[in-house]
């Protein structure tokens, strides 16, 4: 019943848009939340009855094959949990039932695109659903129609269009050369005709497109603007899963089981990963806006995944997917923390957010957990995935890159501890009063309202981060070490 991951959100999208008033508002939220929770549970426990006992009757309506494996299950879980958290955040931060309903519609479109991206097994279908996800993302970024949001969406659109040209050209070359665009056929041709110029060009173009989608340096220009200018709930979705599924996941999938990771491509990925790690970490040091700092931190953490992929060993691949999972959780938590502060105090300017520890105890504690995990402090989840990546680099003899990863973690710890001290533990300046800005009031937001959705999301993600660290051995043996079988 794999196809239900695509059909279920599509059916729900159709149902909630019937001209029946009761399907909108709270009902639409409950239905969407139930769907996302079901996806999380199915991906986490994947019961045999669901996957195997019944024929997938709906698949006959598709013109493309679908498949699910351990990597796809991890991605479906990540998509479900991040989308659910984004939905909870939207309920507390968006003004007006109409805007919330529009968000739910766009979220379901993005969900269809991301789930299908994870499940398809041919390159053209992969490209199509990347674009479905991207189109929903453009509109989500500009959902509140602010000047900076529209500017961020425009930058994302322009660079995404360039990436789309690269990727579609690559698909054309692969079709002309291989005669087929299924993963298996492309892998067979790349293995048996390694010296083909058009095949090399196709792989190179697709790689460039994916690096743009991933926001890797030097293709990162759109990402800080998009993350910081988008509504808080959209920033959660973008940082937690959209960018990673549209770019990083596809890199992991293609270079693990479809494309051939040649020494030249290894060097490109290693260099791109190292530059992203260092440049973005240093750029984060200079930011005065909480969300922009988190955006640059995201670029840096994605660099670790690219670095591990470039290492080119099964252990490094396990570390890359493990860090993908961890980063989706703790970076989503940090953007939820930013949403909480913006909701309550009307700003994400670090200079105006000082001494909030007593006023925001849940946000204070959960942000500390997420920041320490991001910096790779034991025993939190981020430590173990970074440790595996560094071990894989050392075992491969990539000592300079391993050292770069370690130094960047120290820089990450430095700017996050400084951020935590300034926002939550600075006693030298009185905490700002909770209250709405003129902008918030004009948008109909009520900062005094109890935002239980955000608080629940913060606690849930913090528990995942701590549990992922304390139970890393179980997670490795159950979810991540079996991924070695995927690496060709």
C-alpha positions as CSV (number, residue, x, y, z in Angstrom):
1,X,0.0,0.0,0.0
2,X,2.9,2.3,-0.7
3,X,0.9,4.5,-3.0
4,X,-1.3,5.6,-0.1
5,X,1.5,8.0,1.0
6,X,0.7,9.9,-2.2
7,X,-3.0,9.2,-2.6
8,X,-4.0,9.9,1.0
9,X,-2.8,13.6,1.1
10,X,-4.3,14.1,-2.4
11,X,-7.7,12.7,-1.3
12,X,-7.6,14.9,1.8
13,X,-6.7,17.9,-0.3
14,X,-9.8,17.3,-2.4
15,X,-12.1,16.6,0.5
16,X,-11.3,19.7,2.5
17,X,-11.9,21.9,-0.5
18,X,-15.4,20.7,-1.0
19,X,-17.8,23.6,-0.6
20,X,-18.8,22.6,2.9
21,X,-18.0,25.0,5.6
22,X,-17.5,22.5,8.4
23,X,-14.5,20.9,6.5
24,X,-12.6,24.1,6.9
25,X,-10.9,25.5,10.0
26,X,-10.5,23.2,12.9
27,X,-11.8,20.2,11.0
28,X,-9.2,20.6,8.3
29,X,-6.5,20.9,10.9
30,X,-7.6,17.8,12.7
31,X,-7.7,15.8,9.5
32,X,-4.3,16.9,8.4
33,X,-2.8,16.3,11.8
34,X,-4.3,12.8,11.8
35,X,-2.9,12.0,8.4
36,X,0.6,13.2,9.4
37,X,0.5,11.2,12.6
38,X,-0.5,8.1,10.7
39,X,2.5,8.6,8.4
40,X,4.9,8.9,11.3
41,X,3.6,5.7,12.9
42,X,3.6,3.7,9.7
43,X,7.1,4.8,8.8
44,X,8.4,4.2,12.3
45,X,6.8,0.7,12.9
46,X,6.0,-0.3,9.3
47,X,3.6,-3.1,10.2
48,X,3.7,-6.1,8.0
49,X,0.0,-6.0,7.3
50,X,0.2,-2.5,5.8
51,X,3.2,-3.2,3.6
52,X,2.6,-6.8,2.5
53,X,-0.7,-8.3,3.3
54,X,-2.8,-6.4,0.8
55,X,-2.1,-5.7,-2.9
56,X,-1.5,-2.1,-3.8
57,X,-4.5,-1.7,-5.9
58,X,-4.0,2.1,-6.3
59,X,-0.7,1.7,-8.0
60,X,-2.4,0.9,-11.3
61,X,-3.3,4.6,-11.6
62,X,0.4,5.6,-11.6
63,X,2.5,5.7,-14.7
64,X,5.6,5.2,-12.7
65,X,6.8,2.5,-10.2
66,X,7.2,3.1,-6.5
67,X,9.4,1.3,-4.0
68,X,10.1,1.5,-0.3
69,X,13.2,0.5,1.6
70,X,14.9,1.4,4.9
71,X,16.1,4.8,3.5
72,X,12.7,5.7,2.3
73,X,11.1,4.7,5.6
74,X,13.5,7.1,7.5
75,X,12.7,9.9,5.1
76,X,8.9,9.3,5.4
77,X,9.2,9.5,9.1
78,X,11.2,12.7,9.0
79,X,8.7,14.3,6.5
80,X,5.8,13.3,8.7
81,X,7.2,14.6,12.0
82,X,8.5,17.9,10.6
83,X,5.2,18.5,8.7
84,X,3.2,17.8,11.9
85,X,5.3,20.2,13.9
86,X,5.0,22.8,11.2
87,X,1.2,22.4,11.3
88,X,1.1,22.8,15.1
89,X,3.3,25.9,14.7
90,X,1.0,27.4,12.1
91,X,-2.0,27.0,14.3
92,X,-0.4,29.3,16.9
93,X,1.4,31.8,14.6
94,X,-0.8,32.4,11.6
95,X,-3.6,35.0,11.8
96,X,-7.0,34.2,10.6
97,X,-8.7,30.9,9.7
98,X,-8.4,31.6,5.9
99,X,-4.6,31.9,6.1
100,X,-4.4,28.7,8.2
101,X,-6.6,26.9,5.7
102,X,-4.4,28.1,2.8
103,X,-1.3,26.9,4.7
104,X,-2.9,23.4,5.2
105,X,-3.6,23.2,1.5
106,X,-0.1,24.1,0.5
107,X,1.3,21.8,3.2
108,X,-0.6,18.9,1.7
109,X,0.7,19.7,-1.8
110,X,4.3,19.8,-0.5
111,X,3.6,16.5,1.4
112,X,2.5,14.8,-1.9
113,X,5.7,16.1,-3.6
114,X,8.1,15.0,-0.8
115,X,6.5,11.6,-0.3
116,X,6.6,10.9,-4.0
117,X,10.2,12.1,-4.3
118,X,11.1,9.5,-1.7
119,X,9.2,6.6,-3.3
120,X,9.7,6.9,-7.1
121,X,12.3,4.9,-8.8
122,X,13.0,6.8,-12.1
123,X,14.8,10.0,-12.6
124,X,12.1,11.9,-14.6
125,X,9.4,11.3,-12.0
126,X,11.9,12.3,-9.3
127,X,12.4,15.6,-11.2
128,X,8.6,16.2,-11.5
129,X,7.9,15.7,-7.8
130,X,10.9,17.9,-6.8
131,X,9.2,20.7,-8.8
132,X,5.8,20.0,-7.2
133,X,7.5,20.5,-3.8
134,X,9.3,23.6,-5.0
135,X,6.1,25.3,-6.3
136,X,4.3,24.8,-3.0
137,X,7.4,26.1,-1.2
138,X,7.5,29.3,-3.3
139,X,3.9,30.2,-2.4
140,X,4.4,29.2,1.3
141,X,7.4,31.6,1.6
142,X,5.3,34.5,0.4
143,X,2.2,33.4,2.3
144,X,1.9,36.6,4.3
145,X,2.7,38.8,1.3
146,X,5.4,40.8,3.0
147,X,8.1,42.6,1.1
148,X,11.0,40.5,2.4
149,X,9.0,37.3,2.1
150,X,8.3,38.0,-1.6
151,X,11.9,38.9,-2.1
152,X,13.0,35.6,-0.5
153,X,10.5,33.6,-2.6
154,X,11.7,35.3,-5.8
155,X,15.4,34.5,-5.0
156,X,14.4,30.9,-4.3
157,X,12.4,30.8,-7.6
158,X,15.2,32.1,-9.7
159,X,17.9,29.8,-8.4
160,X,15.5,26.9,-8.4
161,X,14.7,27.6,-12.0
162,X,18.4,27.4,-12.9
163,X,18.6,24.1,-11.0
164,X,15.6,22.8,-12.9
165,X,17.2,23.6,-16.2
166,X,20.3,21.7,-15.2
167,X,18.3,18.7,-14.0
168,X,16.0,18.5,-16.9
169,X,18.9,18.7,-19.3
170,X,20.5,15.9,-17.4
171,X,17.4,13.8,-17.7
172,X,17.4,14.3,-21.5
173,X,21.0,13.2,-21.8
174,X,20.4,10.1,-19.7
175,X,17.3,9.2,-21.8
176,X,19.2,9.6,-25.0
177,X,22.2,7.7,-23.8
178,X,20.7,5.0,-21.7
179,X,17.3,4.6,-23.5
180,X,15.6,4.5,-20.1
181,X,15.4,6.6,-17.0
182,X,14.7,4.1,-14.3
183,X,17.3,3.9,-11.5
184,X,18.3,0.4,-12.4
185,X,18.8,1.2,-16.1
186,X,20.8,4.3,-15.5
187,X,23.0,2.5,-13.0
188,X,23.6,-0.3,-15.5
189,X,24.7,2.0,-18.2
190,X,26.9,4.1,-15.9
191,X,28.6,0.9,-14.7
192,X,29.1,-0.6,-18.2
193,X,29.9,2.6,-20.2
194,X,32.0,4.6,-17.6
195,X,33.8,6.8,-20.2
196,X,30.8,8.3,-22.0
197,X,31.0,12.1,-22.2
198,X,27.3,12.6,-22.3
199,X,26.8,10.4,-19.2
200,X,29.5,12.3,-17.3
201,X,27.9,15.6,-18.4
202,X,24.4,14.3,-17.3
203,X,25.7,13.4,-13.8
204,X,27.5,16.7,-13.5
205,X,24.5,18.7,-14.4
206,X,22.2,16.8,-12.1
207,X,24.8,17.2,-9.3
208,X,24.9,21.0,-9.8
209,X,21.1,21.2,-9.7
210,X,20.9,19.2,-6.5
211,X,23.7,21.3,-4.8
212,X,21.6,24.5,-5.6
213,X,18.5,22.8,-4.2
214,X,20.5,21.8,-1.1
215,X,21.7,25.4,-0.5
216,X,25.4,24.3,-0.5
217,X,28.1,26.9,-0.7
218,X,28.5,28.6,-3.2
219,X,24.9,28.0,-4.3
220,X,23.5,29.2,-0.9
221,X,22.5,32.8,-1.7
222,X,18.7,32.1,-1.6
223,X,18.6,30.1,1.6
224,X,19.1,32.7,4.4
225,X,16.6,35.1,2.8
226,X,14.0,32.4,2.3
227,X,14.3,30.9,5.8
228,X,14.4,34.3,7.6
229,X,11.6,36.1,5.6
230,X,9.1,33.2,5.5
231,X,6.4,32.8,8.2
232,X,7.7,30.9,11.2
233,X,5.7,27.8,10.4
234,X,7.1,27.8,6.9
235,X,10.7,28.2,8.1
236,X,10.1,25.1,10.2
237,X,9.0,23.1,7.1
238,X,11.7,24.5,4.8
239,X,14.6,23.9,7.3
240,X,13.4,20.6,8.6
241,X,12.5,18.8,5.5
242,X,11.8,20.6,2.2
243,X,15.3,21.6,1.4
244,X,16.8,18.3,2.5
245,X,14.3,16.1,0.6
246,X,14.6,18.2,-2.6
247,X,18.3,18.2,-2.6
248,X,20.3,16.3,0.1
249,X,18.1,13.1,0.1
250,X,18.4,12.8,-3.7
251,X,22.1,13.1,-3.5
252,X,22.1,10.3,-0.9
253,X,19.8,8.1,-3.0
254,X,21.5,8.6,-6.4
255,X,25.1,8.4,-5.3
256,X,24.4,5.4,-3.1
257,X,22.6,3.2,-5.6
258,X,22.4,4.9,-9.1
259,X,25.3,7.1,-10.0
260,X,28.9,6.0,-9.8
261,X,30.9,8.0,-7.2
262,X,34.1,8.5,-9.1
263,X,37.3,9.9,-7.4
264,X,36.6,13.3,-9.2
265,X,33.1,13.4,-7.8
266,X,34.3,12.4,-4.4
267,X,36.7,15.4,-4.4
268,X,33.9,17.8,-5.5
269,X,31.6,16.6,-2.8
270,X,34.3,16.7,-0.1
271,X,35.4,20.2,-1.1
272,X,31.8,21.5,-1.3
273,X,31.0,19.9,2.1
274,X,34.1,21.3,3.8
275,X,33.6,24.8,2.4
276,X,29.9,24.8,3.4
277,X,30.8,23.7,6.9
278,X,33.4,26.4,7.5
279,X,32.0,29.3,5.6
280,X,28.5,29.0,7.0
281,X,29.7,28.5,10.5
282,X,31.8,31.7,10.3
283,X,28.9,33.6,8.7
284,X,26.6,32.5,11.5
285,X,28.9,34.2,14.0
286,X,28.1,37.6,12.4
287,X,24.3,37.4,12.4
288,X,22.1,39.4,14.6
289,X,18.8,37.8,13.6
290,X,18.0,34.4,15.2
291,X,16.4,32.9,12.0
292,X,19.3,34.0,9.8
293,X,21.8,32.5,12.2
294,X,19.9,29.2,12.1
295,X,19.8,29.4,8.3
296,X,23.6,29.6,8.1
297,X,23.8,26.9,10.7
298,X,21.7,24.7,8.5
299,X,24.0,25.2,5.6
300,X,26.9,24.3,7.8
301,X,25.2,21.1,9.1
302,X,24.2,20.0,5.5
303,X,27.9,20.4,4.7
304,X,28.6,17.5,7.1
305,X,26.2,15.3,5.2
306,X,27.8,16.2,1.8
307,X,31.2,15.6,3.4
308,X,30.2,12.2,4.5
309,X,28.8,11.3,1.1
310,X,32.0,12.4,-0.5
311,X,33.9,10.0,1.7
312,X,32.3,7.2,-0.2
313,X,32.3,4.4,2.3
314,X,29.3,2.4,3.7
315,X,30.1,3.7,7.2
316,X,30.2,7.3,6.0
317,X,26.8,6.8,4.2
318,X,25.3,5.5,7.5
319,X,26.7,8.6,9.2
320,X,25.3,10.9,6.5
321,X,21.8,9.5,6.8
322,X,22.0,9.5,10.6
323,X,23.1,13.2,10.6
324,X,20.3,13.9,8.1
325,X,17.8,12.5,10.6
326,X,19.3,14.3,13.6
327,X,19.6,17.6,11.8
328,X,16.0,17.4,10.7
329,X,14.9,17.0,14.4
330,X,17.2,19.5,16.2
331,X,17.1,22.2,13.5
332,X,13.3,22.0,13.4
333,X,13.3,22.4,17.2
334,X,15.4,25.6,16.9
335,X,13.1,27.1,14.3
336,X,10.2,26.3,16.5
337,X,12.0,28.1,19.3
338,X,12.4,31.1,17.0
339,X,8.7,30.9,16.2
340,X,7.9,31.0,19.9
341,X,10.0,34.1,20.5
342,X,8.7,35.9,17.4
343,X,5.1,35.1,18.4
344,X,5.6,36.4,21.9
345,X,7.9,39.3,21.5
346,X,7.3,40.3,17.8
347,X,10.9,40.0,16.7
348,X,13.8,37.6,16.1
349,X,16.5,40.3,16.5
350,X,18.9,38.9,19.0
351,X,19.8,42.4,20.3
352,X,16.2,42.9,21.4
353,X,15.8,39.4,22.8
354,X,17.8,39.3,26.0
355,X,17.2,37.9,29.5
356,X,14.2,35.7,28.6
357,X,15.1,32.6,30.6
358,X,12.5,33.2,33.3
359,X,9.7,34.3,30.9
360,X,10.2,31.4,28.4
361,X,11.4,28.3,30.5
362,X,10.3,25.7,27.9
363,X,11.9,27.6,25.0
364,X,15.0,28.2,27.0
365,X,15.6,24.6,28.0
366,X,14.6,23.0,24.6
367,X,16.8,25.5,22.7
368,X,19.8,24.6,24.9
369,X,19.2,20.9,24.1
370,X,19.0,21.6,20.4
371,X,22.0,23.9,20.3
372,X,24.2,21.4,22.2
373,X,23.1,18.6,19.9
374,X,23.9,20.8,16.8
375,X,27.4,21.4,18.1
376,X,27.9,17.7,18.7
377,X,28.0,17.6,22.5
378,X,27.6,14.1,24.0
379,X,25.3,12.3,24.8
380,X,22.9,14.1,22.5
381,X,22.0,12.7,19.1
382,X,24.1,15.1,17.1
383,X,27.3,13.9,18.7
384,X,26.9,10.3,17.5
385,X,26.2,11.1,13.9
386,X,29.1,13.6,13.8
387,X,31.3,11.0,15.5
388,X,30.5,8.4,12.8
389,X,31.3,10.9,10.0
390,X,34.6,11.8,11.6
391,X,35.5,8.2,12.1
392,X,34.7,7.3,8.5
393,X,36.9,10.2,7.3
394,X,39.8,9.1,9.5
395,X,39.5,5.5,8.4
396,X,39.6,6.7,4.7
397,X,42.7,8.8,5.4
398,X,40.8,12.1,4.9
399,X,42.5,13.7,7.9
400,X,42.2,17.3,6.8
401,X,38.5,17.0,6.2
402,X,38.0,15.2,9.5
403,X,39.9,18.0,11.3
404,X,37.8,20.6,9.5
405,X,34.6,18.9,10.7
406,X,35.9,19.0,14.3
407,X,37.0,22.6,14.2
408,X,33.7,23.7,12.7
409,X,31.9,21.9,15.6
410,X,33.9,24.1,18.1
411,X,32.8,27.2,16.1
412,X,29.2,26.0,16.2
413,X,29.4,25.5,19.9
414,X,30.8,29.0,20.4
415,X,28.1,30.9,18.5
416,X,25.3,28.9,20.0
417,X,26.5,29.3,23.5
418,X,26.8,33.0,23.0
419,X,23.3,33.1,21.5
420,X,21.9,31.1,24.4
421,X,23.6,33.3,27.0
422,X,22.4,36.5,25.3
423,X,18.8,35.5,24.8
424,X,18.0,33.5,27.8
425,X,20.6,34.0,30.5
426,X,21.7,37.6,30.2
427,X,21.0,39.3,33.6
428,X,22.5,42.6,32.7
429,X,19.5,43.8,30.7
430,X,15.9,43.5,31.6
431,X,13.8,41.1,29.6
432,X,11.5,42.7,27.0
433,X,7.8,42.7,27.9
434,X,5.7,40.2,26.0
435,X,3.4,42.1,23.7
436,X,2.6,42.6,20.1
437,X,4.2,44.9,17.7
438,X,2.2,47.2,15.5
439,X,2.7,44.6,12.7
440,X,1.4,41.8,14.8
441,X,-1.6,43.7,15.9
442,X,-2.4,44.7,12.3
443,X,-2.2,41.0,11.3
444,X,-4.6,40.0,14.0
445,X,-2.1,38.0,16.1
446,X,-2.6,37.7,19.8
447,X,0.8,37.4,21.6
448,X,-0.9,36.9,24.9
449,X,-2.7,33.7,23.7
450,X,-1.4,30.4,25.1
451,X,0.4,28.7,22.3
452,X,0.2,25.1,23.4
453,X,0.9,23.8,19.9
454,X,4.4,25.4,19.9
455,X,5.1,24.2,23.4
456,X,4.0,20.6,22.6
457,X,6.2,20.7,19.5
458,X,9.2,22.0,21.5
459,X,8.9,19.3,24.1
460,X,8.3,16.5,21.5
461,X,11.4,17.4,19.5
462,X,13.6,17.9,22.6
463,X,12.5,14.4,23.8
464,X,13.5,13.0,20.3
465,X,16.9,14.7,20.5
466,X,17.7,13.4,24.0
467,X,16.2,9.9,23.3
468,X,18.2,9.7,20.0
469,X,21.4,10.4,21.9
470,X,20.7,8.0,24.8
471,X,19.3,5.3,22.6
472,X,21.8,5.7,19.7
473,X,22.8,2.1,19.8
474,X,19.3,0.9,19.3
475,X,18.7,3.4,16.5
476,X,21.9,2.5,14.7
477,X,21.2,-1.2,14.8
478,X,17.6,-0.9,13.9
479,X,17.4,2.0,11.4
480,X,20.8,3.0,10.2
481,X,23.3,0.2,10.0
482,X,21.0,-1.8,7.6
483,X,21.5,1.1,5.2
484,X,25.0,-0.3,4.4
485,X,23.2,-2.8,2.1
486,X,22.0,0.1,-0.1
487,X,25.6,1.4,-0.8
488,X,26.7,-0.1,-4.1
